[in-house]
């Protein structure tokens, strides 16, 4: 009988077959936690969450404690009676007094958190092999009574007396059966207790008779519950009981005492093994979730009495939809857990939607490397169709059969796709799509798969401007398309096919009537003077004279873009310049041909006198020697002056005015255009933001204020999102910028604020008001709060197609599904709501001197579990402490965040980190508070967190009693010395007259000696104060990073030399290391170290080392420290990358384990505080496992021995190379020993400092 219940249950779950049901209304996606995640066994019986947030998992082989990251396993140890009594754990509860009861195959245990031990209590202590000791269910009722379901009936457990009492069962024939397996015990809202009893069906507890009575519920004169195994009993909101049994699903109404079978679970061929239902859970929408042994998981709609099954798409690859699922458990964070038989634990976060990954057409093979997803659109006509614009054609993707249909350019077919580069797609009317391509606009008919192509070139007699590279399309309310192109904006009228152009600034040119007028003057050669058809290397001038005042039109044509290289100008007889074509920022100066052909013209009023035309040219792109497309009429190349009369002057000035009022878009490439309902366009270019007022034909080109870096990266706008309130979000190559159109205010957010990268590609808003931003380092979800930004970052581990996404490649469908395209395919997802449940914060472990401390340890400072400890007193020898802490929230545990602080020690306040532990060494005596707080995966912080008050006692020789003893000893000594001194003075007085003359003679010598001694003491004190100041600037502890081992050594000199080192760990995990050497010695060097320490604290988060050096130099020069300066090496380690620079420091030695070689990284540069904006060298390198970096000051290589020989850089390198494979402490030991041997143990004349970093 011992394993009767165990065998019965296993048979139920392993002799089942599958069946098919209707598909679920909504998609759900489970995650799996199993042996690879640390679970002790894949067969899970029960699950429970405690008040600390831990999830306790009962398995076939051990009890597991899970915090979202790690799993701690408790198992039976035959040599330890306080261990788990049996590894097969069936049931778990926490009673109202927080006693943790564990039901196993070998009895009931109570777990003591303080000692982490188990106390075993046998239900049947007379026969330990009895099935009564197989505890299958533990339940506490509303009166605090604990009921135990076993393989041999139901028992009550008195937890105070540790006594079990068998519950009697009244049968219809008044016999009292005592045998039978119980899996289900529950209490209804009416406080009635029911249980499921094998061979007796459903039973109810009679409080008056103190026994259970069998419920005689029949269907067709039979009781289907008789001899049936009831796994679970559930009460719905109407008071009806749902019975999950080995023969299907039943309901029982206690009021009418009626039983009903849910026949949808019956199958044609009656088979008990196919009918097992194991548990029920009712969700917030009143749907019933039902687990079965091998039919899967169902949702039951109580309103229409229908079932929906979860299909295979809801489950991980290693879990089948028809696997045995045992029960439901809803945790405190709204996450649903489902134990399984053989597949571990399933987790369902209702608010989390996974990223669906769609690989690019053709996959990632070598012939397909250059294909990227440039644009995408989900059809509103057919939900199974997604249109993809790529760098190698246009694709129709069918979601149902996962097939691709490709459309591409055919060289000799003008009706095919005009270009294989498809940058933008929008839906038109009549089942058509508008495509922005690399060669114009195209209309694609989805009815017949045909293309109609439109050329976007603007052509006149003077110029031909191509707008054919279309980057983005937006449609207004009137059926016009607005196209963002590499030459500006094009308005395309869908009905008339007419085009209107808004040029970008370098493509802008003069009014066509003005150009026609100049052409007629040039053709007729009506110039007062001219220098035309100018070739290479010319520097020409030509004098002309006028006899009366005239209005003269000057026209200069030459070469330029970033600046003018071929240009003309006009001077008077005093050599004053009256006209010059040198300013390349004049926007109305594109001529024709290539963009570097520029024209500039103006009317100048000249008085009677002599004037000179001038023209200069360089070595290429001039008349007769063009290196790109020349102007249409190259005879204009040069400068010419035309007289115009009063009649023409008014027309000419009018044309100039019209040119000045012609709108243009700033920049050389327009990336994005967004039509707004107020009749404006929001435009993003490679030079910033513009806004076009359509009805006024007016444009505003914005420039950033001083608070926003005006760099090429921040000015390049890849995508735009406009809020309903008019606020504009700019996804740039240099961060996320918000522009408030009402206040005209700007804000910018960087990677240091939480973005995965500053290089942003595309931006969309989800249905909950969050921004989703694709970058060159994954996708980020942002709460749009500038003051308290919360970013949730996702990468390839979350299912993204790659880290790299493509600019403006995104789309939001009508149902809120978001799409983002990248280099390996695209992702689609529906953003889940924010989980606002606070994480549970606990401090889970205390280590003293690197050893875990339990309350049961000898001389332990803990009086209770560390989880419940609020105050901690440590002696002076226990001042090296470590804490392990948890921010527990199971929604997205991999995204949870931690922050910690030791109040009284961590002067910088909260330290934000993904780490779960921290170590403090050599803490001084005093009072501290260790605090922890954390955030869930949606960035919701539990600010209350957890804390422990810590008191570190002084050593015994610094206690009050010790000082009292010192006072007594001192007082006694003073008394005795005073008594002796009086006697001695009396004797001296008698001899005073004898020695008075000698004293006078010695007086002068004594005064001189005292002066010398005072000066010596002053210098000694100054050196000691400098040394103390220097040492106080050094970090008290080294960073503890998972991928690096760090060690440091410093020996101060006989005269303080000013060496300094420091560390900083950024929010993104970037480690910044500095090693400095102040010039000079003593207090001046200490002052320099203090200043540098302050600057480093302020500037360390800056990712740009060169900028940091320049700012440090600027600040040090302002301090006017005369000739003092600071030599410094700085490096930053991010992941497997390191970048470094140096200002007057020895080279950094890089040991590379892969080829066992030493690379000497020499970076020449002036010390900080000397030369402003010095061009320091920046070196970047890869770090691999086993690599080691050595940073040194000049104290070691320039160390002199007794023979005045220098230790040398070569000798230092040799010692390092011989020991580079060791750990950092060993490397330092060998370097230190080599230095000591070199000077025979003598103190150095300069500080000697090493910093060693080794990649794990």
Steps between C-alpha positions, in 0.01 A plus 500: 500500500801729546511634143136450415417868459824572319443222246135597453589858422780415260270264309239769467750732335689263277223295336323787324442600137433827321195652333427816299287798601425846368778757488536760775347841455820672604863401480685423821871430525649287774856495624658183633716460810668164514827322575717732281376787719604318817177315587576174680239294314251540218207338686339779703228434759433831673605863513484778760617861540609629841489853640858569390406437137678163464324232300516155659470211256422145614642240261552127476861553600539785743356830622607805299512869596490733199563876496470560125875457444629215711356180642602369840433128547419320825544123499521209739838433653503154661767616744304808606174443686414869462499483120194449280363156606412387148584653163149437365305806613124510433345794682597838649322758717577797723253511788364816660799508738741475206600143580630335186352149470643256245322179409724220374484132419642433848291724721437863591789743552519850640773715353687735734629801307729605785705181499394386150414158640200268473317338792329174404166383641357159405127477455528135600807475720428134573554404138727738311434304178126560523334696219363725773845659497463581130376859539318596179315814613534760779219749561424760768137602552358832619516382863872432480462120494752316286367208295736242359407292196693173482505169323292365786236756581470849648664616821490814712838626616541689826809705429556593864486144629635352176218246513298342216133396536330281239181652363209254491274449204133405537383264229139428408517167681659670803835326454809712554749456215852613576680422175510710184711763326420871539627759253240772545394687815334843478268738684212680333393861547232358733779352717414143404792259461502253210752238404553251223543145629606212277235221497253730681471800270412844635474534879390788725601573860222505759607739775238368744590134463872570447517269200476501123187387317494359148310708246258274317487694174366286215461517127262247343479315830878467525756694696781575250715630784498166676840334463612810308815700581423870560815700436364845570182675611425860406217733599390753240344838568148351509589252774505201267775243550707381204646155546813406308512121488665211329180448300430851385360830623191527719313773683319462829248750639499479882165675517308271268734205562504443126791361300566584137754361259676739261447287194728694271784304656355160417630320193326245277708204612466509879842484658567617854859579416388756242265684734729612785457861609750622762425860602297817434581869532261794443660810347405867532261470205325203667633252246583162646844363419511121513802271504475140386722196498553483127242711320678825572385825660152642441313824553132459579259784423228484765277735302454275198621168641782462244859383526812625327827312511848651496681382188864404460600855408440602862764262634879488486656259253580240765144494639211333317150644525379154607755442776365428852428827680431471871367820658491883498664750732466879474785690668490845658616666176224372273709221348330163453707186569413150382688196634540217249588135508832464320549851359565707809311818568308720256469874549240728341523877529166634377649843442801384302495451125806337344688623198405306191803450280473487123823426318575690184420347161755233421632487856850603600698317233811647342318608182247690705728694738420842356122462512353712780142597584467867408123535536195292585123516508232258614208488260170637627321299232648160587623434853732224375702726270803710591672710233875538531724757337859384496838589352452219246141525389136517606346200679155375585513283812214264581471431872283191458735298282819702574565552129671792327413639158771724357470795261817653359629737237532362150750695300309508172150523647391859583184364660691297756616624838715810426760414763572211737541745788159551664528757778135569574157339454153645562156376402307687235146461380368227271716225647823672404827583671727801454867415511786742563796348316859577416385611153178690540142442609312184404137393532449127546162345425432204727228386259724424204850542654585784261718805553441855378814710539539877534816700436556774755769702319457878494627622161544853361723656237755561773499196722373150552448401867434136577260426789484134405657355816189496717563429867153547647136561400214670686145556373296809584123538534459609139654206321845650455816303567788680670831338418821541699792465259873559487435833322213631712121460516268417210124543509342248263133549406357151461216622279684731260848344543638854529805570714608789719855516632648635823874481447759432766731792559789394276258422216318833524545750220378833370160581355486361146399843362813655648716229342328553163570873526869441579517249214374757253759754620777239483396378157496855367828574683357816651752516779697794621785264570557127543752227581358182351597144410761494778725192517725351771738696721381846403517822701353760267379859522360739244451875534205689359377858532157660500435865431179534698316321779348169393313199638717201424396133516799285602490126422766254619507128420757269658577188702410438860304305763654515846679814380562680170814411305430670165328838549496870399471835674480874428713775654508878463799723446574491875511119482183477715295189420153579371397147398651158567390147420673325787230414750396141431205532741310718252217263415374639172807402307465159337565550132473176303674167446676380813423655839843663523410734211394816688363838387469822695354829381408841636430857389766754596459877462828643366601861479719655231851356524731205446427145620662157481350157438701217657488122465703220655501123435671190633635187333187310390141530382536812294427597145631233266611271785183372673530218754120453523192612307559858371233772480263484204661818366862497614575836339354662813800373703649823633362841594310754293346846559191626318351848496123497566269794454232620741227313315677165542620576855151465651448164328841372600454600865159334494656176377764519771224548757303204367818290521552608859141400586527157338493240779783251529580208726822520698758231446601285207270199559139492616443179697146521632178696439186485716173665396305655789127562523564873549624522141872494571787267424755398763825431316819333621825544310870440548525858627212509745126566522280703265130583495314586179172695504323373190237774456759777548774331297730591789763297677670531839842343536588444865841505664580347837561717807829480686359228727495256208831399340501641149681206342453306179357213704238698689402692186442182299136408559413141402138499617237721663202444727253782568287496816136608508609810694742590222818389676749352255732209575807478278687174455848623411844350462601674823214432742126549550389864480165642608387833354206680661339716231315706760793595722766462229694294753733210425606199706737221407544150640811285449614143554627605842136567589400146403486483121681196358673725247507866397459395136121484463335366189119493522229593749139391561244545779311202642139497615605579857685822419853359512758570232679207338833598347718283277874566515834355399493304826151352522158646577401711800165570664481852648239650733536850348592651837792740456548560873481133603570302184437129510647292220443128454759376252473187289761315296552179304445293815143631501447379144608803297616441142833665580642779710499721187181657367445723197411869509130578456423129453194464722123480485199492733198300386137584569485257795810651661750240382846652460750403230872583484732405213869419519793334331386138558123535474231670702320473832130539575333525838208648689624694797371377835373725771731618778505274803465745786546244777802593709780245523573342834839597638694286741851462636556128463854430615768643725865408466766601750856457384360323191308237700122475517370562850196323650330577832592151621872554447723539806540867597267597215394867496162388359219434743251402232501439124677767301168542315344634821803675647461872558799570725848354488787554742848392390830500681805667354631173350174457306533815289539317165138432406306398190128510432297309244167661422205446268254709309238233439237542232429213265344693212832577332764404756785541254406870475473563873731769638675538835642792693688489827671737740692476824390817672795646682748359251377535139530877473370505142163364609312223323704267281291361212606160377386169355705328769335319790789525742745752642807478720636759745848457643675653800201701613591742779316480828172686500133485406380415149177414322512257210210573264370319194227596257397355168284533190298250304550438130278797416710737707260532795717559807438378852649801673437360849713195433684326783758622748720390792642727768865408557720590791870415484656509844847642563783266605525437873787743534272779377198422720373722785638259757838501334507882499396500868793271580727722293382800707576326830846395384569846364383669822717276716798560274448876516486490878820296531683704240393823670624377837831395350528824307454713813779312676720534196432875465593559862836333444551701183430828678791435730730463203347781300753756595781265403380441147340839423806627320519182289135534410553850367779379278287215368192713447590626156592152378179353639279760330665424167451125547135551582444702183658227292289235674177699453568538130569126471179419687303735278627329184438155645145598598432646156618180331285289731197721438560477126528121523173480700329731251622291208384171655160645594435568132532132409191275471426295810389196302557363152215447251358147508419415139397159367742503205808665653749436779662821628796554731689815599829571680641833612815578702539865587843660480716652774385828347136469391502468126134559412393164352122449477262234371121479485207305355147570383231254391231656280132410483567302181779302669785700342809493724714815497853468643748781556860495616657839558832651611502862617813700425696614803504359852355563842190706573488654152479155343228406752302810404521402132375149584205648691405720205532210256285276723219759493523540123498123448187458714322757284628394158536121525153427345605682180562225240748719309846478658648780287221739601561405863874581469422835336252593773741396776774716343263796475402473867857446625623802307224711659628393844832676421722238661808654345719224357308209651334251262359147503623212287223247445402176327125444457327195356139395460391136480157423356431132450792360302619841375753734655598851395774702663708814483790641697639840595873470570489149648696177437355260241223252591604136465234268351561126540302300243444145609400383150854538364675546839650831396545843656378806311649829614242775455686830479287816514695822491342810646564802717403487869157632593494865594769605250375543141135557414332275238813287459444225233525196728524154346203264548561125472224240477557129542313172555524311829473123508486253785837476672626838372672723754559878508783656708495872582800648683629835612860594421611410855582138412681525164695804622601343833877536569709251697814566703709505182281772348367251246137537390257205527387581140184440300649189339564332834145585610360355178705182544370444854144558383536269201637219721202520736215632280311168508455525878225685683537876565616451860777263386612742229521784751690279743769424240529864391522615862766241583704591194492869600593423862790280393622774268534755782587249773180580691571876510198737485454648150557867419178512295159335541476152346148403379365209296142429382441153356175400324443146382210378285336189647 
